[in-house]
Amino acid sequence: MYYIFMREMLIDCHTHAYPVKVAGKLIPRMVDVYGVKPIHEATIEGLQDSMKASGVGKSLLLTIANRKEHVYSSNTWCISVQSQDLLCFGSIHPDYNEWEDEIERLNDNGVRGLKLQPNAQRFHPDDERLFRIYEKLLELDMALVFHIGDEVKPVTPLYAHPRYYARVLDSFPDLTILLAHLGGYKTFNDLHHVLDYSNVWFDTAFIPWNIPDDLFISLVDEIGIERVVFGSDFPWADPKDGIAKIRELFGVEAKTILEKNPQSFLSKIYP
């Protein structure tokens, strides 16, 4: 499948959705564990409706297999929902024995990246078991999206603290990596662990309406606006609100975050 990126196109690089039956069971548990309530229906239909309402032309849907038993079925669904407007990244779990075959299956079916959520999957990103997975992604020119930082309801232990990413970034300077939540929700004082890497991008998921405006601006300045891509964190946030806030705070430079950088990031992995 070939993906067309228009010059004038809003792209959301961080969304979530689930099969209808899964959403009905999973969302209440996520509200209880992580303390965040969805503001949209967490389904493909809900995501597509939100895209239309916000003017988003493409979204990147990120799947997460919290248990090894869910890897194959989650990725099969991911493959099935891809379209020109909806790109999808799969998931893997460090305890999943067929990880290499599964990554190849994803790639063969046009899924060009993985999403890992250390807090939910309960591993440190610098766990040696993961390095073979990173190497495989690099071999196939695939990308990796990491959750980084805490949750709305703090979690213990905090597997996704920024300090656990430094060795990964040092070891894989050529792997295309996107760090969610501007490099560490609630852990911005430790952003220095992940800053000095030219292969690393940062998304805005869940950030614009959850931190003060001056902090948002200063973080983008510290990271460098040329490495920041728009992500909403749908269904936990409304893409329309994030787009409006970025335009308000960054003026003419907002297009860099909303359009130019997402296209640059995705063009590295999609033909």
SERO-4910 file (N, C-alpha, C, O; in steps of 0.05 Angstrom, whole numbers):
BEGIN
 pado doro    nc1    nc2    nc3   cac1   cac2   cac3    cc1    cc2    cc3    oc1    oc2    oc3
  Met    A     17    -24      0      0      0      0     18     25      0     37     27     15
  Tyr    A     11     44    -17     25     69    -18      9     91     -6    -16     92    -10
  Tyr    A     22    108     10      7    129     24     14    156     13     38    162      8
  Ile    A     -6    172      8     -3    198     -4     -4    219     18    -24    220     34
  Phe    A     16    236     20     17    258     39     14    284     24     32    291      8
  Met    A     -8    299     28    -12    324     15      4    346     30      8    344     54
  Arg    A     12    366     15     28    388     27     12    402     49     23    409     70
  Glu    A    -14    407     44    -30    421     64    -48    399     77    -71    395     69
  Met    A    -37    387     98    -52    366    111    -46    365    141    -22    363    148
  Leu    A    -66    366    157    -63    362    186    -60    332    191    -75    316    181
  Ile    A    -39    325    207    -34    297    213    -32    293    243    -17    307    256
  Asp    A    -47    275    253    -47    268    282    -31    243    286    -39    221    277
  Cys    A     -8    245    299     11    223    302      8    207    327     25    191    334
  His    A    -15    211    342    -18    195    366    -48    193    373    -60    210    385
  Thr    A    -59    170    364    -87    164    370    -90    135    379    -72    119    374
  His    A   -112    129    392   -119    102    400   -148     96    393   -165    113    395
  Ala    A   -153     71    386   -180     62    382   -179     31    385   -158     19    383
  Tyr    A   -203     20    389   -204     -9    395   -229    -21    382   -247     -7    375
  Pro    A   -228    -47    377   -253    -61    368   -275    -55    388   -270    -51    412
  Val    A   -300    -54    378   -322    -45    395   -324    -61    420   -328    -50    442
  Lys    A   -323    -88    418   -326   -105    442   -303   -101    461   -307   -101    486
  Val    A   -279    -97    451   -256    -93    468   -258    -66    482   -252    -64    506
  Ala    A   -266    -45    468   -269    -19    480   -288    -20    504   -283     -7    524
  Gly    A   -310    -34    501   -330    -35    522   -319    -47    548   -328    -40    570
  Lys    A   -300    -65    546   -288    -78    569   -263    -63    579   -259    -60    603
  Leu    A   -247    -53    560   -221    -42    567   -223    -14    578   -209     -7    598
  Ile    A   -239      3    566   -239     32    574   -246     35    604   -231     51    617
  Pro    A   -266     22    616   -271     26    644   -247     18    662   -242     30    682
  Arg    A   -233     -3    653   -209    -11    668   -187      9    666   -173     14    686
  Met    A   -184     21    643   -163     42    639   -169     67    656   -151     79    667
  Val    A   -195     74    657   -203     96    674   -195     91    703   -185    109    716
  Asp    A   -200     67    712   -194     60    740   -164     60    745   -156     70    766
  Val    A   -149     49    727   -120     45    732   -105     71    727    -87     78    743
  Tyr    A   -111     85    706    -95    109    698   -108    136    704    -95    156    702
  Gly    A   -133    135    712   -146    160    721   -153    180    699   -156    203    705
  Val    A   -156    171    675   -163    189    652   -188    178    638   -190    154    632
  Lys    A   -207    196    634   -232    188    621   -232    196    592   -224    219    585
  Pro    A   -242    179    574   -244    186    546   -265    207    542   -286    208    556
  Ile    A   -261    225    522   -281    245    516   -294    239    489   -311    254    479
  His    A   -285    217    476   -296    208    451   -300    178    453   -288    164    470
  Glu    A   -316    167    435   -320    138    433   -294    126    422   -284    135    402
  Ala    A   -283    107    437   -256     96    431   -257     74    410   -246     53    414
  Thr    A   -270     80    387   -272     62    365   -263     75    339   -257     99    338
  Ile    A   -260     59    318   -252     70    292   -272     90    283   -265    112    273
  Glu    A   -298     85    286   -319    104    278   -316    130    294   -318    152    282
  Gly    A   -311    128    320   -307    152    336   -283    168    327   -284    192    326
  Leu    A   -261    154    320   -237    168    311   -242    181    284   -234    204    280
  Gln    A   -255    168    266   -261    180    240   -279    204    242   -275    224    228
  Asp    A   -299    203    260   -316    226    264   -301    249    275   -305    272    267
  Ser    A   -282    244    294   -266    265    305   -247    277    285   -243    301    285
  Met    A   -236    261    267   -219    271    246   -234    290    228   -224    312    221
  Lys    A   -258    283    220   -274    300    203   -280    327    218   -278    348    205
  Ala    A   -287    325    243   -294    349    258   -270    368    262   -274    392    264
  Ser    A   -246    357    263   -222    373    269   -206    380    244   -187    395    245
  Gly    A   -214    369    221   -199    374    196   -174    359    193   -157    366    177
  Val    A   -170    337    208   -147    320    206   -149    302    182   -169    289    178
  Gly    A   -128    302    165   -128    287    141   -118    258    144   -127    240    130
  Lys    A    -99    254    163    -89    228    169    -84    225    199    -77    245    212
  Ser    A    -89    201    209    -83    195    237    -65    170    238    -68    152    222
  Leu    A    -48    170    258    -32    147    265    -44    133    289    -45    145    311
  Leu    A    -54    109    285    -68     94    306    -47     76    319    -34     60    306
  Leu    A    -45     78    346    -25     63    361    -38     41    377    -56     47    393
  Thr    A    -30     17    373    -41     -6    388    -22    -14    410      2     -9    408
  Ile    A    -32    -26    431    -16    -35    454    -26    -62    463    -49    -66    469
  Ala    A     -8    -82    463    -14   -108    474     -3   -110    502     21   -114    506
  Asn    A    -20   -106    522    -11   -106    550     -2   -134    559     14   -136    578
  Arg    A    -12   -155    546     -4   -182    553      5   -196    527     -4   -190    505
  Lys    A     23   -216    531     33   -230    507     11   -244    492     13   -248    468
  Glu    A    -10   -253    507    -32   -267    494    -48   -249    474    -62   -260    458
  His    A    -44   -223    477    -60   -205    460    -45   -195    435    -56   -181    419
  Val    A    -20   -203    433     -3   -192    411    -14   -198    384    -19   -180    368
  Tyr    A    -19   -224    378    -27   -232    351    -54   -220    343    -57   -209    321
  Ser    A    -74   -222    361   -101   -212    354   -101   -182    352   -115   -171    334
  Ser    A    -86   -168    369    -85   -139    367    -73   -130    341    -82   -112    328
  Asn    A    -51   -144    333    -38   -136    308    -55   -144    283    -54   -130    263
  Thr    A    -69   -166    285    -86   -174    263   -108   -153    258   -114   -145    236
  Trp    A   -119   -143    280   -139   -121    278   -126    -96    267   -138    -82    250
  Cys    A   -102    -90    276    -88    -66    266    -84    -68    236    -89    -48    222
  Ile    A    -76    -90    226    -72    -94    197    -98    -89    183    -99    -78    161
  Ser    A   -120    -99    194   -146    -98    181   -158    -70    179   -174    -65    161
  Val    A   -151    -52    196   -164    -26    196   -148     -4    181   -157     19    180
  Gln    A   -124    -11    171   -108      9    157   -123     19    132   -138      5    119
  Ser    A   -118     44    126   -129     56    102   -111     80     94    -91     86    108
  Gln    A   -118     93     73   -103    117     65   -103    139     87    -84    153     90
  Asp    A   -125    140    101   -128    161    121   -120    152    149   -117    168    167
  Leu    A   -117    126    153   -112    115    179    -88     96    178    -90     73    169
  Leu    A    -65    106    186    -41     90    188    -41     76    215    -54     86    234
  Cys    A    -28     54    218    -30     39    243     -2     28    250     12     17    233
  Phe    A      5     30    276     29     17    287     20     -6    304      0     -4    319
  Gly    A     34    -28    302     27    -51    318     40    -51    345     51    -31    354
  Ser    A     40    -74    358     51    -76    385     65   -103    388     59   -122    373
  Ile    A     82   -105    407     96   -130    413    100   -130    444     98   -109    457
  His    A    104   -153    455    109   -155    484    135   -170    488    140   -190    473
  Pro    A    152   -162    507    178   -175    510    176   -205    517    195   -220    514
  Asp    A    153   -214    527    149   -242    534    138   -259    511    133   -283    514
  Tyr    A    133   -246    488    121   -259    465    143   -273    449    161   -260    438
  Asn    A    142   -300    448    165   -315    437    168   -312    407    190   -313    397
  Glu    A    146   -308    393    147   -305    363    150   -276    354    139   -269    334
  Trp    A    164   -261    370    166   -232    365    177   -226    337    168   -207    324
  Glu    A    198   -241    328    210   -235    303    191   -240    279    188   -224    261
  Asp    A    178   -263    280    158   -269    259    136   -249    259    126   -241    238
  Glu    A    128   -240    282    106   -221    284    113   -193    273     97   -181    259
  Ile    A    137   -184    279    146   -159    267    148   -161    237    140   -142    223
  Glu    A    158   -183    227    159   -187    198    131   -188    186    126   -177    164
  Arg    A    112   -200    200     84   -201    190     73   -173    188     59   -167    169
  Leu    A     77   -157    209     68   -130    208     80   -115    184     65   -102    169
  Asn    A    106   -116    181    119   -102    160    109   -111    132    104    -95    114
  Asp    A    105   -138    129     96   -149    104     68   -139     97     60   -138     74
  Asn    A     53   -131    117     25   -121    114     23    -91    115      1    -80    119
  Gly    A     45    -77    113     45    -48    111     44    -33    137     42     -9    138
  Val    A     47    -48    159     49    -35    186     78    -28    191     95    -47    193
  Arg    A     85     -3    192    113      6    191    124     15    218    144     30    218
  Gly    A    112      6    239    123     14    265    109     -1    288     89    -14    284
  Leu    A    121      3    312    110     -8    337    105     14    357    118     34    356
  Lys    A     86      9    375     82     26    398     88      8    423     77    -14    425
  Leu    A    104     19    441    110      5    466    102     24    489    107     48    488
  Gln    A     89     12    510     80     28    533     91     14    558     78     -3    569
  Pro    A    115     22    567    128      8    589    112      7    615    112    -14    628
  Asn    A     97     28    621     81     27    646     59      6    644     54     -8    664
  Ala    A     46      4    621     25    -15    618     35    -44    614     23    -63    623
  Gln    A     57    -46    599     68    -73    593     88    -82    613     97   -105    613
  Arg    A     95    -65    631    112    -71    655    140    -81    648    147   -103    654
  Phe    A    154    -64    634    183    -68    629    197    -41    628    184    -21    621
  His    A    222    -41    634    239    -18    629    248    -18    600    256    -39    590
  Pro    A    247      5    586    255      5    558    284     -3    553    291    -12    531
  Asp    A    301     -1    573    329    -10    570    333    -39    579    356    -47    583
  Asp    A    312    -54    583    313    -82    589    326    -96    564    318    -92    542
  Glu    A    347   -112    570    362   -125    548    344   -142    529    350   -145    506
  Arg    A    321   -152    540    304   -168    523    293   -152    499    286   -163    479
  Leu    A    291   -126    503    279   -109    482    299   -102    460    291    -95    438
  Phe    A    325   -105    465    345    -96    445    343   -111    419    349   -100    398
  Arg    A    336   -137    420    334   -152    395    310   -142    379    310   -143    355
  Ile    A    289   -132    393    266   -121    379    274    -95    366    267    -90    343
  Tyr    A    289    -78    380    298    -53    368    316    -58    344    314    -44    323
  Glu    A    333    -78    346    350    -85    323    334    -94    299    341    -87    276
  Lys    A    313   -109    304    296   -118    282    282    -95    268    280    -94    244
  Leu    A    272    -76    284    259    -52    273    279    -37    256    272    -27    234
  Leu    A    303    -34    265    324    -20    250    330    -35    224    333    -22    203
  Glu    A    331    -61    225    336    -77    201    315    -72    180    321    -72    156
  Leu    A    290    -69    188    268    -66    170    260    -37    164    241    -32    151
  Asp    A    276    -19    175    271     10    171    243     18    182    230     35    171
  Met    A    235      5    204    210     11    217    215     31    239    238     36    247
  Ala    A    193     43    249    195     63    270    185     52    297    172     31    298
  Leu    A    191     67    318    183     59    345    172     83    360    185    104    361
  Val    A    148     80    370    136    100    387    136     90    416    127     68    421
  Phe    A    147    106    434    148    100    462    129    118    478    129    143    474
  His    A    113    107    496    103    124    518    126    130    536    144    113    540
  Ile    A    126    154    546    148    162    565    136    181    586    120    199    580
  Gly    A    144    177    611    134    193    633    113    178    649    109    153    646
  Asp    A     98    193    666     79    181    684     51    181    672     48    185    648
  Glu    A     31    175    688      3    174    680    -13    195    696     -2    207    715
  Val    A    -38    200    689    -54    219    704    -56    210    734    -51    226    752
  Lys    A    -62    185    738    -60    173    765    -32    160    767    -27    141    753
  Pro    A    -14    171    783     13    162    784     16    132    787      0    119    802
  Val    A     35    120    773     40     91    774     66     85    788     85    101    787
  Thr    A     67     62    802     91     53    815     94     23    810     75      8    814
  Pro    A    118     15    801    141     31    793    136     46    767    119     38    751
  Leu    A    151     67    763    149     83    739    169     72    718    192     81    717
  Tyr    A    160     53    703    178     40    683    187     59    661    208     56    650
  Ala    A    170     79    656    175     97    632    188    123    640    185    143    626
  His    A    203    123    662    218    148    669    239    153    647    251    134    637
  Pro    A    243    179    640    263    185    619    291    173    623    304    168    603
  Arg    A    299    169    647    326    158    651    330    130    639    352    122    634
  Tyr    A    308    116    636    310     89    625    312     88    595    313     66    583
  Tyr    A    311    111    582    312    112    553    340    119    542    346    114    519
  Ala    A    357    130    559    383    140    550    399    118    536    411    123    515
  Arg    A    401     95    549    417     74    537    406     64    511    421     56    493
  Val    A    380     63    509    367     56    483    374     75    461    382     67    439
  Leu    A    372    101    468    378    122    448    408    122    440    415    127    417
  Asp    A    425    117    460    454    115    454    460     91    436    477     93    419
  Ser    A    445     69    440    452     44    426    440     43    398    449     27    381
  Phe    A    419     59    392    406     58    366    403     85    354    380     95    351
  Pro    A    425     98    346    424    125    336    411    127    308    405    149    299
  Asp    A    407    105    295    395    105    268    366     95    267    354     94    246
  Leu    A    355     88    290    327     79    292    309    103    295    313    120    312
  Thr    A    288    104    278    269    126    279    251    122    303    236    103    305
  Ile    A    253    141    323    239    139    348    222    164    353    231    186    349
  Leu    A    197    159    362    180    181    370    173    177    400    162    157    408
  Leu    A    181    197    416    175    197    445    149    213    449    147    236    442
  Ala    A    130    200    461    104    213    466    105    234    488    124    234    504
  His    A     84    250    489     79    268    512    103    287    517    111    293    539
  Leu    A    114    297    495    136    316    495    160    306    512    174    321    525
  Gly    A    164    280    511    187    268    524    185    262    553    205    257    567
  Gly    A    160    262    564    157    254    591    136    268    608    142    286    623
  Tyr    A    111    259    606     89    271    621     96    269    651    101    248    662
  Lys    A     95    292    664    100    296    693    130    291    700    136    291    724
  Thr    A    147    287    681    176    282    687    193    301    670    215    295    663
  Phe    A    183    325    665    197    344    647    223    353    659    241    362    644
  Asn    A    227    352    685    252    360    697    275    341    689    299    347    692
  Asp    A    268    318    679    288    298    671    289    295    640    299    275    630
  Leu    A    279    315    626    279    314    597    308    312    585    311    302    563
  His    A    328    321    600    355    321    590    365    293    583    383    290    566
  His    A    352    272    594    361    245    588    356    238    559    369    219    548
  Val    A    337    252    545    329    243    518    331    265    497    321    262    475
  Leu    A    345    286    503    345    309    485    365    308    462    358    316    440
  Asp    A    388    298    467    410    302    448    413    279    428    435    268    424
  Tyr    A    391    273    414    391    251    395    376    260    369    353    266    370
  Ser    A    391    261    347    379    272    322    358    253    310    343    263    293
  Asn    A    357    228    318    338    209    306    311    209    322    293    193    315
  Val    A    309    225    342    286    224    360    267    248    355    275    271    354
  Trp    A    241    241    353    220    260    350    203    260    376    205    242    392
  Phe    A    187    281    380    171    284    404    143    292    396    139    309    379
  Asp    A    122    279    408     95    287    401     82    302    424     92    302    446
  Thr    A     60    315    418     46    333    437     23    319    451      7    333    464
  Ala    A     20    293    449     -3    279    459     -9    286    488      8    283    505
  Phe    A    -34    294    493    -45    299    519    -33    324    533    -40    330    556
  Ile    A    -15    338    519      0    360    532    -13    387    531    -15    400    552
  Pro    A    -23    397    508    -31    425    506    -50    435    527    -48    458    535
  Trp    A    -69    418    536    -89    427    555    -84    417    583   -100    420    601
  Asn    A    -61    404    588    -55    393    614    -30    404    627    -23    396    650
  Ile    A    -17    423    614      5    438    627      1    467    621    -12    474    602
  Pro    A     13    485    637     11    514    631     23    521    604     41    508    594
  Asp    A     11    541    592     20    550    565     50    556    564     64    549    545
  Asp    A     59    570    585     88    578    585    106    554    586    128    554    575
  Leu    A     98    533    601    114    509    602    114    495    575    134    485    566
  Phe    A     91    494    562     89    481    536    108    495    516    122    482    501
  Ile    A    107    521    516    124    536    497    154    531    504    170    527    486
  Ser    A    161    532    529    189    528    537    199    500    530    222    497    523
  Leu    A    182    480    533    190    453    526    195    450    496    214    437    488
  Val    A    177    461    480    181    460    451    207    475    444    221    466    426
  Asp    A    212    497    457    237    512    452    262    495    459    282    494    445
  Glu    A    260    481    482    282    465    492    287    441    473    310    434    467
  Ile    A    266    428    464    268    406    446    277    415    418    294    402    405
  Gly    A    266    437    409    270    447    382    245    441    366    237    418    362
  Ile    A    231    462    357    205    459    344    207    441    319    187    429    312
  Glu    A    231    439    307    234    422    283    232    393    289    232    376    270
  Arg    A    231    385    315    228    356    322    202    350    336    199    327    346
  Val    A    183    368    336    158    364    350    136    359    330    132    375    312
  Val    A    121    338    334     99    331    317     73    331    333     72    326    357
  Phe    A     51    338    319     25    338    332     15    310    338     15    293    320
  Gly    A      6    306    362     -8    282    370    -30    290    390    -24    306    407
  Ser    A    -53    279    387    -75    287    404    -79    270    429    -84    280    451
  Asp    A    -75    244    427    -81    224    447   -111    217    447   -122    210    468
  Phe    A   -124    220    424   -152    210    422   -153    182    432   -135    166    426
  Pro    A   -174    173    446   -199    187    454   -198    202    480   -218    213    489
  Trp    A   -173    204    492   -170    217    518   -169    247    514   -170    262    534
  Ala    A   -167    256    490   -166    285    484   -179    290    457   -182    272    441
  Asp    A   -186    315    452   -199    323    427   -179    335    408   -167    356    415
  Pro    A   -174    323    385   -155    335    366   -160    364    360   -142    380    358
  Lys    A   -186    372    358   -193    399    351   -182    419    372   -173    440    365
  Asp    A   -184    411    398   -174    429    419   -144    432    418   -133    453    422
  Gly    A   -130    409    413   -101    411    411    -91    428    388    -72    443    391
  Ile    A   -104    425    365    -97    441    341   -101    470    347    -84    487    341
  Ala    A   -124    477    360   -130    505    366   -109    517    385   -100    540    382
  Lys    A   -101    501    405    -82    511    425    -54    515    412    -41    535    417
  Ile    A    -46    497    395    -20    500    382    -20    524    363      0    538    362
  Arg    A    -42    528    349    -44    552    332    -43    578    349    -32    598    341
  Glu    A    -56    577    371    -57    601    389    -29    607    399    -21    631    400
  Leu    A    -14    587    408     12    592    421     35    596    401     54    610    408
  Phe    A     33    584    377     56    584    360     52    599    334     70    601    317
  Gly    A     28    609    329     23    627    306     30    614    280     23    591    274
  Val    A     46    628    264     53    618    237     70    593    239     71    577    220
  Glu    A     84    589    262    101    565    264     84    540    271     95    518    271
  Ala    A     58    543    276     41    520    283     41    500    261     40    476    266
  Lys    A     43    508    236     43    490    213     67    470    215     65    448    205
  Thr    A     89    479    226    112    462    229    105    438    246    112    415    239
  Ile    A     90    442    268     82    420    286     59    404    274     58    380    276
  Leu    A     40    418    262     15    405    254     17    391    227      2    372    222
  Glu    A     34    401    209     35    390    182     63    382    173     67    358    166
  Lys    A     82    400    174    108    394    163    123    372    177    132    352    164
  Asn    A    125    374    203    140    353    218    127    326    218    141    306    214
  Pro    A    101    324    221     88    297    218     94    284    191     99    260    190
  Gln    A     93    300    170     99    289    144    128    280    142    134    259    130
  Ser    A    146    296    153    174    288    153    179    262    168    194    245    159
  Phe    A    167    260    191    169    236    208    159    211    193    172    191    191
  Leu    A    134    213    183    122    190    170    135    183    143    136    160    135
  Ser    A    145    203    130    158    198    104    184    182    106    194    171     87
  Lys    A    195    181    131    219    165    135    213    135    134    231    119    129
  Ile    A    188    128    138    181     99    140    160     90    120    158     66    115
  Tyr    A    145    108    109    125    101     88    135    110     61    144    132     58
  Pro    A    132     92     41    140     99     13    122    120      1    126    129    -22
***
